[in-house]
Amino acid sequence: MAKDFPKKLKSRWETFTTSEQKIATHLLQNLSGIPFETAASIGKRVGVSPMTVGRFLRNLGYAGLNELKEELRGDAPWLQLYAIPEQASQGDPVSETLRAEIRGLTKAHALTRSPEWKAIVRMLVAAERVSVASFHHGRFLGMGFASLLQHVKPRTLFAEGLDGAYADVLLDSTENSCLLLIDFRRYSRHFRVLAEEAVARGIPLAIITDSQCYWARQLTDNVLMLPVDPDRAWYNFTAATSLLSLLVGAVSREQGDMFERIGEITRLRQKLVGYVEAPPATESAPAAAAKGKGVKSKRKRGA
């Protein structure tokens, strides 16, 4: 029964109001935490009244939140993640941060078993060209992902948007291309406008974001959401980095043997840029530097 609840929400998404989509998004991304929730706590997290939460659940066929909890009861391997260590009970922020990161990483790995994950992997593999865009504090995520994906997926590019029009994405992409957008709160205006424009132009779209971005599923089914900690001033990108690394690996496995391409890239990099080797492990860096200075001194005297 627990597996039916997410399907129920996704199948009725288009019928939900904006407030209901916010509630549904929170429930989808926090299934394991529902036993600890109340209608008031859910309402506070998503910015609606407890009455709105109760009415939403009744429209789904539940008498209330307790009936939903009863349906979900039994899927409890996650309970150990919520056990409060002694340090955390004494207000140790490091322990709480570690627990939050464990929950985020657990969610990232759980997403790899979702239908959305499989659809996004297939989309990336099938695309003749992949465009990636990310914004603000999370800009480095898209740049790093595109750089890694280029090793196994030809014609992958990071969309800078420096021309003010994203022409390389919106004009040069086709129905055989795809666009992957990555953003977390607070969201860039470019994030939503670019997503809407891609959908209007028929460009296949996937979105990786956090659980507060309720409107993402209005635009595409290909959405991966990570939990957000509202008590943090900055988004923690540990889970996002892990998720993107898993995605590169999944695309590589789906495409098959790409070692020849990776080898060619390595040879070109060696020829054009080169690599600097570290000193031998038996020789310390200061000793190597001193040795180098000695060689230079001898050359000067010899001259």
PLY file of the C-alpha trace (Angstrom):
ply
format ascii 1.0
element vertex 303
property float x
property float y
property float z
element edge 302
property int vertex1
property int vertex2
end_header
0.00 0.00 0.00
2.87 2.37 0.79
4.06 2.16 -2.82
0.59 3.11 -4.08
0.56 6.47 -2.31
3.26 8.16 -4.48
1.54 6.81 -7.61
-1.77 8.22 -6.40
-0.23 11.68 -5.94
1.57 11.74 -9.28
-1.42 10.47 -11.25
-3.62 13.30 -9.92
-0.99 16.06 -10.07
-2.71 18.06 -12.78
-5.89 18.28 -10.70
-4.18 19.77 -7.64
-4.20 23.45 -6.81
-0.91 25.25 -6.12
-1.34 24.72 -2.35
-2.14 21.05 -2.88
0.92 20.60 -5.09
3.06 22.04 -2.30
1.58 19.56 0.17
1.94 16.66 -2.29
5.56 17.58 -2.99
6.35 17.62 0.71
4.68 14.24 1.26
6.43 12.66 -1.72
9.85 13.79 -0.56
9.27 12.98 3.12
7.42 9.66 3.14
9.73 8.30 5.84
9.05 11.30 8.06
5.24 11.27 7.87
4.92 9.20 11.10
6.50 12.15 12.92
4.30 14.80 11.29
1.03 16.47 12.22
-1.28 18.44 9.97
0.03 21.57 11.70
3.71 20.70 11.15
3.11 19.89 7.46
1.16 23.11 7.02
3.94 25.12 8.65
6.60 23.56 6.39
4.75 24.26 3.14
3.01 27.49 4.11
-0.64 26.41 4.29
-3.14 25.94 7.11
-3.67 22.61 8.94
-7.25 22.68 7.61
-5.91 22.77 4.04
-3.75 19.71 4.78
-6.72 17.85 6.24
-8.98 18.76 3.32
-6.31 17.62 0.84
-6.00 14.21 2.53
-9.79 13.78 2.62
-9.95 14.51 -1.11
-7.46 11.69 -1.56
-9.77 9.35 0.32
-8.23 9.39 3.80
-10.14 10.21 6.96
-7.10 12.18 8.07
-3.34 12.05 8.59
-3.58 9.16 11.05
-5.12 6.92 8.40
-2.28 7.75 6.00
0.24 6.96 8.73
-1.44 3.61 9.28
-1.20 2.82 5.57
2.51 3.66 5.49
3.34 1.82 8.73
5.69 -1.12 8.31
8.23 0.47 5.95
10.59 1.28 8.80
14.26 0.49 7.92
14.82 4.25 8.00
13.95 4.51 11.70
17.56 4.10 12.76
18.40 7.32 10.93
16.09 9.17 13.30
17.56 7.76 16.50
18.96 10.74 18.36
22.60 10.23 19.38
23.58 11.29 22.88
25.59 14.24 21.53
22.65 15.46 19.46
20.32 15.29 22.44
22.75 17.62 24.18
22.61 20.08 21.30
25.72 19.01 19.38
25.33 20.68 15.93
27.92 18.38 14.33
25.89 15.27 15.13
22.71 16.84 13.76
24.52 17.90 10.59
25.81 14.36 10.11
22.34 12.92 10.55
20.94 15.39 8.02
23.62 14.46 5.50
22.98 10.74 6.02
19.30 11.32 5.31
20.20 13.29 2.19
22.58 10.64 0.87
20.05 7.90 1.64
17.45 9.82 -0.36
19.89 10.32 -3.26
20.54 6.58 -3.51
16.83 5.79 -3.12
16.08 8.01 -6.14
18.15 5.66 -8.34
15.37 3.09 -7.96
12.60 5.44 -9.05
10.83 5.46 -12.45
11.94 9.09 -12.92
15.58 8.08 -12.58
15.27 5.40 -15.24
13.48 7.80 -17.59
16.17 10.48 -17.16
18.99 8.00 -17.79
17.26 6.80 -20.97
16.74 10.41 -22.06
20.41 11.33 -21.58
21.62 8.21 -23.40
19.26 8.65 -26.36
19.85 12.39 -26.83
22.02 13.49 -29.73
23.02 16.51 -27.66
22.78 17.24 -23.92
22.62 20.77 -22.51
23.14 21.33 -18.77
22.41 24.54 -16.85
22.69 25.43 -13.15
22.61 28.68 -11.28
23.81 30.82 -8.36
25.49 28.90 -5.51
24.86 25.58 -7.23
26.37 26.66 -10.55
29.42 24.49 -9.94
27.18 21.39 -9.86
26.10 21.73 -13.50
29.59 22.68 -14.67
31.11 19.65 -12.96
28.37 17.29 -14.14
28.68 18.44 -17.77
32.47 18.13 -17.60
32.27 14.55 -16.32
29.45 13.54 -18.66
31.47 14.76 -21.67
33.83 11.84 -21.05
31.10 9.28 -21.76
28.48 11.27 -23.67
29.55 13.13 -26.84
28.07 16.60 -27.51
27.42 17.49 -23.89
27.73 21.18 -23.04
27.22 23.50 -20.10
24.91 26.36 -21.05
26.50 29.57 -19.77
23.65 31.85 -20.85
26.14 34.69 -21.29
24.42 35.84 -24.49
21.32 36.64 -22.44
19.17 34.39 -24.63
20.42 30.82 -24.10
20.39 30.60 -27.89
22.61 27.50 -27.89
19.90 25.69 -25.92
16.63 27.17 -27.10
17.44 27.72 -30.79
19.99 25.00 -31.54
18.37 22.12 -29.65
15.93 19.75 -31.36
13.46 17.13 -30.20
16.42 14.74 -30.29
18.31 16.92 -27.79
17.59 17.30 -24.08
18.06 19.86 -21.32
18.98 19.10 -17.71
18.38 21.93 -15.23
19.84 21.94 -11.71
18.86 24.47 -9.06
18.11 24.68 -5.35
16.57 27.34 -3.19
16.67 30.23 -3.61
15.86 29.58 -7.25
17.22 31.69 -10.07
14.64 33.35 -12.30
16.53 31.82 -15.24
15.74 28.38 -13.82
11.97 28.61 -14.22
11.88 30.77 -17.35
14.35 28.48 -19.14
12.36 25.41 -18.09
9.09 26.89 -19.34
10.65 27.99 -22.63
12.15 24.55 -23.23
8.76 22.89 -22.70
7.09 25.41 -25.04
9.64 24.56 -27.73
9.28 20.81 -27.30
12.80 20.26 -25.93
12.89 17.19 -23.63
13.49 18.41 -20.08
14.73 16.95 -16.80
15.01 18.83 -13.50
17.10 18.13 -10.40
16.01 20.31 -7.49
14.82 20.26 -3.87
11.53 19.28 -2.33
10.22 22.85 -2.15
10.14 23.29 -5.93
6.51 22.20 -6.27
6.09 23.65 -9.79
8.76 21.44 -11.39
6.27 18.61 -11.94
3.94 21.01 -13.71
6.47 21.10 -16.54
7.90 17.57 -16.72
7.62 14.12 -15.16
11.43 13.87 -15.21
12.04 15.40 -11.79
14.43 14.28 -9.05
13.97 16.04 -5.71
16.28 16.03 -2.70
15.18 16.94 0.83
15.71 20.48 2.04
16.59 21.52 5.59
14.66 24.75 6.28
16.79 25.47 9.35
19.98 25.96 7.30
20.94 29.30 5.82
22.77 27.55 2.95
21.80 24.49 0.99
24.04 21.50 1.66
25.19 20.08 -1.68
26.55 16.75 -0.41
23.51 14.76 -1.55
23.30 16.64 -4.87
26.95 15.91 -5.65
26.40 12.23 -4.88
23.24 12.09 -7.01
24.97 13.63 -10.04
27.93 11.27 -9.68
25.52 8.32 -9.62
23.83 9.71 -12.74
27.11 9.88 -14.68
27.81 6.29 -13.71
24.34 5.14 -14.76
24.63 6.81 -18.18
28.06 5.25 -18.67
26.77 1.76 -17.86
23.70 2.18 -20.07
25.77 3.28 -23.07
28.22 0.44 -22.73
32.01 0.44 -23.09
33.26 4.04 -23.36
36.87 3.38 -22.38
38.10 4.07 -25.90
36.63 7.58 -25.80
37.97 8.19 -22.29
41.40 6.99 -23.44
41.35 9.36 -26.41
40.42 12.27 -24.17
43.29 11.40 -21.83
45.79 11.21 -24.72
44.63 14.56 -26.11
44.87 16.15 -22.68
48.37 14.77 -22.23
49.42 16.10 -25.65
47.81 19.54 -25.43
48.04 20.33 -21.73
50.08 17.62 -20.05
50.16 16.35 -16.50
52.55 17.18 -13.67
53.70 14.11 -11.78
54.11 14.21 -8.01
57.61 13.69 -6.52
58.47 10.10 -5.55
56.86 9.03 -2.30
60.26 8.39 -0.72
61.38 11.97 -1.26
59.71 14.74 0.69
58.60 17.89 -1.11
61.04 20.21 0.78
63.93 17.88 -0.01
62.97 17.81 -3.69
62.80 21.61 -3.75
66.20 21.93 -2.08
67.66 19.46 -4.56
66.29 21.52 -7.44
67.88 24.69 -6.06
71.21 22.90 -5.79
71.11 21.96 -9.45
70.40 25.58 -10.44
73.35 26.84 -8.32
75.76 24.42 -9.97
74.60 25.51 -13.41
75.22 29.18 -12.52
78.75 28.42 -11.25
79.46 26.37 -14.31
78.37 29.25 -16.52
0 1
1 2
2 3
3 4
4 5
5 6
6 7
7 8
8 9
9 10
10 11
11 12
12 13
13 14
14 15
15 16
16 17
17 18
18 19
19 20
20 21
21 22
22 23
23 24
24 25
25 26
26 27
27 28
28 29
29 30
30 31
31 32
32 33
33 34
34 35
35 36
36 37
37 38
38 39
39 40
40 41
41 42
42 43
43 44
44 45
45 46
46 47
47 48
48 49
49 50
50 51
51 52
52 53
53 54
54 55
55 56
56 57
57 58
58 59
59 60
60 61
61 62
62 63
63 64
64 65
65 66
66 67
67 68
68 69
69 70
70 71
71 72
72 73
73 74
74 75
75 76
76 77
77 78
78 79
79 80
80 81
81 82
82 83
83 84
84 85
85 86
86 87
87 88
88 89
89 90
90 91
91 92
92 93
93 94
94 95
95 96
96 97
97 98
98 99
99 100
100 101
101 102
102 103
103 104
104 105
105 106
106 107
107 108
108 109
109 110
110 111
111 112
112 113
113 114
114 115
115 116
116 117
117 118
118 119
119 120
120 121
121 122
122 123
123 124
124 125
125 126
126 127
127 128
128 129
129 130
130 131
131 132
132 133
133 134
134 135
135 136
136 137
137 138
138 139
139 140
140 141
141 142
142 143
143 144
144 145
145 146
146 147
147 148
148 149
149 150
150 151
151 152
152 153
153 154
154 155
155 156
156 157
157 158
158 159
159 160
160 161
161 162
162 163
163 164
164 165
165 166
166 167
167 168
168 169
169 170
170 171
171 172
172 173
173 174
174 175
175 176
176 177
177 178
178 179
179 180
180 181
181 182
182 183
183 184
184 185
185 186
186 187
187 188
188 189
189 190
190 191
191 192
192 193
193 194
194 195
195 196
196 197
197 198
198 199
199 200
200 201
201 202
202 203
203 204
204 205
205 206
206 207
207 208
208 209
209 210
210 211
211 212
212 213
213 214
214 215
215 216
216 217
217 218
218 219
219 220
220 221
221 222
222 223
223 224
224 225
225 226
226 227
227 228
228 229
229 230
230 231
231 232
232 233
233 234
234 235
235 236
236 237
237 238
238 239
239 240
240 241
241 242
242 243
243 244
244 245
245 246
246 247
247 248
248 249
249 250
250 251
251 252
252 253
253 254
254 255
255 256
256 257
257 258
258 259
259 260
260 261
261 262
262 263
263 264
264 265
265 266
266 267
267 268
268 269
269 270
270 271
271 272
272 273
273 274
274 275
275 276
276 277
277 278
278 279
279 280
280 281
281 282
282 283
283 284
284 285
285 286
286 287
287 288
288 289
289 290
290 291
291 292
292 293
293 294
294 295
295 296
296 297
297 298
298 299
299 300
300 301
301 302
